[in-house]
Amino acid sequence: MIDFDKTFTIQLVNFLVTVVGLNALLIHPIREKIKERNTLMADQLANIDNFTSSADQKLKSYEHALDSTRQQGLDLRKQMRAEGAGEEQQIMAAAGKEVAATMKANQEAIAAQVAGAKQALSADVEKFALKATAKILGQA
């Protein structure tokens, strides 16, 4: 059987002192460091989550701004094409009027030259007719 004598109480006191001493010197500081580490990890994980969500928001904002800018560029391109087409029509209309005016002036000049040539030749028609008649009849 087990005898409970005074060595048992000494062993019990020795055990309790050792447990209290180990708790004070080793276990408690290690538990504190583990708590600090867990707190630090939780904080860093929260920071990482915040940073990731912030980066996602910035990326979405950037993509939205890029899409908006592209759309504005397309709208501006369409507008510039429309303005260019309008200017082209105006230039072509002005060129057409200028060509028509030049052609009309040239036609009038040619008509005036034809009229002058007819008038110059109509005075000499009688002479040419007499010469031609004379040649035909053999009086030349």
TORDO-745773 format. One record per residue: residue in three letters; x negated, y, z of N, C-alpha, C in turn. Coordinates in steps of 0.001 Angstrom, whole numbers, padded with zeros to 6 digits, always signed. Layout:
% residues N
alaXYZXYZXYZ/...
% end
This chain:
% residues 140
met-000804-001188+000000+000000+000000+000000-000846+001250+000000/ile-000172+002375-000204-000876+003656-000266-000826+004274+001121/asp-002007+004660+001559-002086+005362+002838-002198+006852+002586/phe-001379+007577+003304-001435+009027+003210-002194+009547+004408/asp-003418+009749+004209-004210+010310+005302-004638+011722+004922/lys-005600+012234+005637-005982+013634+005409-006741+013796+004103/thr-007315+012777+003516-007983+012899+002212-006965+013167+001101/phe-005786+012627+001347-004740+012881+000365-004408+014362+000312/thr-004264+015009+001445-003954+016439+001477-005121+017246+000924/ile-006359+016780+001188-007527+017486+000631-007518+017344-000894/gln-007222+016154-001359-007157+015928-002800-006030+016764-003417/leu-004890+016825-002723-003768+017619-003221-004122+019091-003266/val-004730+019603-002228-005146+021018-002192-006185+021251-003276/asn-007125+020326-003408-008154+020446-004438-007518+020477-005832/phe-006537+019618-006044-005842+019578-007328-005105+020887-007593/leu-004381+021376-006584-003626+022626-006759-004557+023810-006999/val-005681+023857-006272-006645+024944-006482-007200+024860-007900/thr-007490+023652-008355-008017+023477-009713-006982+023907-010752/val-005727+023513-010558-004666+023902-011503-004488+025412-011508/val-004449+026028-010326-004298+027483-010248-005515+028172-010871/gly-006679+027669-010580-007905+028261-011145-007954+028124-012656/leu-007638+026928-013162-007611+026728-014623-006533+027583-015277/asn-005403+027685-014604-004337+028526-015144-004802+029975-015232/ala-005449+030449-014189-005899+031846-014162-007041+032079-015142/leu-007959+031106-015246-009146+031310-016071-008973+030899-017530/leu-008185+029873-017813-008099+029363-019177-006710+029440-019793/ile-005752+028857-019135-004435+028673-019743-003736+030005-019972/his-003688+030863-018950-003013+032158-019092-003662+033027-020180/pro-004990+033200-020215-005593+034008-021286-005363+033419-022678/ile-005401+032095-022775-005163+031479-024083-003722+031713-024529/arg-002771+031576-023605-001374+031843-023946-001170+033299-024364/glu-001833+034225-023680-001741+035649-024046-002285+035881-025459/lys-003427+035259-025765-004015+035404-027106-003100+034812-028176/ile-002474+033692-027860-001534+033077-028807-000335+033986-029034/lys+000188+034593-027939+001306+035538-028073+000894+036739-028923/glu-000307+037283-028647-000805+038420-029433-000928+038036-030912/arg-001470+036847-031163-001643+036372-032533-000286+036220-033216/asn+000695+035639-032515+002033+035479-033091+002664+036838-033383/thr+002504+037790-032462+003037+039139-032668+002365+039803-033865/leu+001031+039676-033935+000280+040252-035057+000713+039632-036382/met+000879+038334-036403+001304+037651-037625+002709+038090-038034/ala+003607+038237-037061+004971+038682-037363+004948+040100-037930/asp+004129+040977-037323+004013+042353-037816+003446+042376-039234/gln+002397+041578-039454+001802+041551-040786+002762+040969-041819/leu+003517+039971-041430+004510+039398-042330+005587+040429-042665/ala+006002+041198-041663+006985+042262-041906+006391+043321-042837/asn+005127+043693-042620+004464+044664-043499+004368+044139-044926/ile+004051+042847-045046+003959+042241-046375+005319+042266-047062/asp+006368+041937-046321+007721+041963-046884+008098+043379-047312/asn+007787+044373-046468+008073+045772-046808+007293+046197-048042/phe+006020+045833-048094+005189+046189-049235+005712+045536-050513/thr+006101+044277-050411+006625+043559-051580+007919+044186-052071/ser+008821+044489-051146+010086+045111-051557+009849+046507-052127/ser+008917+047241-051535+008579+048566-052057+007979+048463-053463/ala+007115+047478-053649+006516+047275-054972+007577+046888-055993/asp+008525+046049-055598+009611+045661-056494+010471+046866-056867/gln+010775+047707-055879+011558+048910-056149+010809+049845-057086/lys+009516+050021-056845+008726+050894-057712+008651+050336-059125/leu+008511+049024-059251+008469+048394-060561+009795+048574-061294/lys+010898+048385-060574+012214+048581-061187+012398+050042-061594/ser+011958+050952-060737+012050+052379-061051+011208+052709-062273/tyr+010012+052154-062330+009134+052378-063482+009758+051831-064761/glu+010308+050617-064701+010935+050028-065876+012152+050843-066309/his+012926+051325-065339+014085+052155-065663+013634+053455-066333/ala+012596+054081-065788+012079+055317-066382+011532+055045-067777/leu+010877+053918-067952+010327+053558-069260+011451+053328-070266/asp+012491+052618-069858+013647+052399-070740+014316+053722-071093/ser+014458+054571-070093+015071+055882-070329+014242+056703-071305/thr+012934+056672-071136+012047+057420-072018+012093+056854-073437/arg+012130+055536-073540+012249+054923-074872+013542+055346-075548/gln+014635+055341-074787+015919+055740-075356+015879+057203-075803/gln+015261+058059-074982+015140+059466-075366+014302+059597-076633/gly+013250+058801-076736+012422+058824-077939+013211+058398-079168/leu+014022+057348-079026+014851+056906-080150+015869+057977-080543/asp+016488+058585-079529+017450+059657-079814+016768+060830-080517/leu+015581+061190-080037+014840+062292-080650+014454+061938-082080/arg+014048+060686-082299+013685+060260-083647+014887+060354-084578/lys+016064+059895-084103+017278+059978-084919+017616+061436-085231/gln+017492+062279-084222+017792+063697-084406+016841+064328-085420/met+015555+064000-085283+014569+064568-086217+014815+064057-087639/arg+015201+062787-087772+015517+062254-089100+016718+062976-089694/ala+017738+063208-088872+018924+063912-089355+018562+065330-089785/glu+017751+066004-088963+017330+067361-089324+016497+067336-090602/gly+015624+066344-090715+014794+066214-091920+015643+065964-093163/ala+016667+065117-092996+017560+064850-094129+018302+066120-094525/gly+018752+066896-093546+019425+068166-093839+018502+069141-094551/glu+017268+069246-094065+016305+070136-094707+015977+069649-096118/glu+015897+068331-096272+015617+067769-097598+016734+068139-098563/gln+017978+068032-098105+019105+068386-098965+019063+069864-099329/gln+018720+070714-098348+018625+072152-098639+017522+072437-099651/ile+016362+071786-099462+015237+072002-100378+015594+071502-101774/met+016237+070325-101839+016613+069775-103140+017665+070660-103813/ala+018604+071184-103025+019616+072081-103596+018955+073350-104121/ala+018030+073917-103350+017334+075129-103796+016504+074829-105042/ala+015834+073678-105064+015035+073310-106232+015939+073095-107442/gly+017105+072470-107225+018064+072269-108318+018549+073596-108879/lys+018842+074548-108006+019276+075880-108472+018162+076564-109241/glu+016938+076430-108748+015795+077058-109407+015572+076439-110791/val+015677+075115-110866+015519+074427-112149+016627+074837-113103/ala+017858+074920-112591+018987+075329-113432+018780+076753-113936/ala+018313+077638-113070+018076+079025-113484+016954+079090-114525/thr+015898+078320-114311+014787+078306-115267+015250+077748-116612/met+016034+076658-116569+016534+076083-117820+017447+077052-118552/lys+018298+077759-117801+019206+078723-118420+018403+079853-119056/ala+017364+080320-118328+016535+081395-118877+015809+080918-120134/asn+015307+079670-120104+014617+079132-121275+015573+078942-122450/gln+016798+078478-122162+017795+078315-123225+018149+079665-123842/glu+018301+080683-122995+018602+082019-123508+017451+082559-124349/ala+016196+082297-123891+015040+082752-124656+014983+082034-125993/ile+015247+080726-125994+015238+079963-127248+016356+080450-128162/ala+017540+080697-127581+018661+081206-128386+018312+082566-128985/ala+017628+083418-128202+017241+084735-128719+016220+084586-129851/gln+015278+083636-129691+014283+083407-130740+014947+082851-132004/val+015923+081951-131809+016647+081397-132967+017413+082502-133678/ala+018065+083341-132884+018828+084449-133493+017895+085394-134239/gly+016722+085693-133649+015748+086564-134323+015224+085918-135596/ala+014964+084603-135542+014474+083905-136728+015538+083886-137809/lys+016822+083666-137424+017917+083671-138404+018047+085031-139058/gln+017930+086050-138230+018066+087407-138756+016912+087733-139699/ala+015698+087305-139312+014537+087572-140167+014649+086786-141472/leu+015127+085553-141357+015233+084733-142561+016440+085107-143406/ser+017505+085638-142788+018691+086005-143572+018399+087164-144520/ala+017457+088011-144152+017083+089105-145054+016305+088557-146250/asp+015559+087506-146029+014744+086945-147107+015443+085798-147834/val+016649+085431-147439+017360+084315-148050+017625+084601-149528/glu+017986+085798-149813+018311+086140-151205+017067+086028-152079/lys+015932+086444-151571+014683+086339-152339+014341+084872-152567/phe+014463+084073-151480+014150+082652-151610+015126+081955-152570/ala+016377+082355-152501+017374+081762-153398+017052+082087-154848/leu+016648+083295-155123+016303+083689-156502+015069+082925-156970/lys+014070+082787-156122+012868+082055-156476+013195+080598-156738/ala+014039+080023-155865+014374+078630-156038+015171+078440-157322/thr+016071+079310-157614+016875+079240-158819+015977+079371-160033/ala+015038+080263-159941+014142+080483-161076+013289+079249-161322/lys+012833+078615-160255+012037+077421-160415+012869+076281-161004/ile+014092+076213-160531+014952+075143-161012+015254+075347-162497/leu+015481+076551-162862+015842+076832-164243+014629+076922-165139/gly+013468+076930-164561+012243+076913-165325+011747+078268-165730/gln+012070+079261-165055+011605+080598-165398+010414+081009-164579/ala+009865+080192-163944+008783+080566-163053+007608+080900-163821/
% end
